[in-house]
Amino acid sequence: MIAPSSMAAPNGNRRTLAILGILVAGMVGLSYASVPLYELFCKVTGYGGTTQVADQSSSQIVADYPVDVRFDANVNPSLNWKFVPVDRKVTLNPGEEVVINYRATNMGDVPSTGTSTFNVTPVKAGPFFMKLDCFCFIEQTLQPGESVDMPVRFFVDPEIVTDENANDIREITLSYTFFPALESNSAKSRTQ
């Protein structure tokens, strides 16, 4: 006769294996979903200096509450570009729509493609910095020596004045960094 404990071992092993398989599948699924979920979290909360995207301009302008917005530009060393803000600083009132430009120049002797990321500082200004139009996350292909001006249209949400955690903000820095686009993405964008 077979002892009861020896029959339970194969069933217990199968159950453990099934649980581990489900756990691994769940972890793989979460790793794929983590980037979109994190981006959604940042967009909703403004966490990490993530700016908000607005569909339309503000209908209200708060006068006598000047906010300086400075512009910063960076390039990853592996991208042979010069990237600078054309406009260094603007002073605006919350709700006032502004358009500024950045300029990128390919300093290399072959075409190259870059894409940019952005953030604002102080981090708590993120939920109040409303972009209407920008070049972020869009692949830009520049020919050797080619320069392009890229506009950013934005406003500072008038609610910054009444928010107790942000009403002390009088200076915001908008920073962009260009990186080389991934080769697979670059090839796709050229064929589309």
Protein Blocks (a to p, Z undefined) as FASTA:
>chain_A
ZZfklmmmmmmmmmmmmmmmmmmmmmmmmmmmmmmmmmmmmmmnopghiacddfbdcfbd
cehiacdddddddddfklccddddfblbdcddehiacddddddddfbfbdcddddddddd
dfklmmmmccfbdcehiacdddehiacdddddddddfklmmmmklmmpcbdcdddddddd
dfklmmmmmmZZ
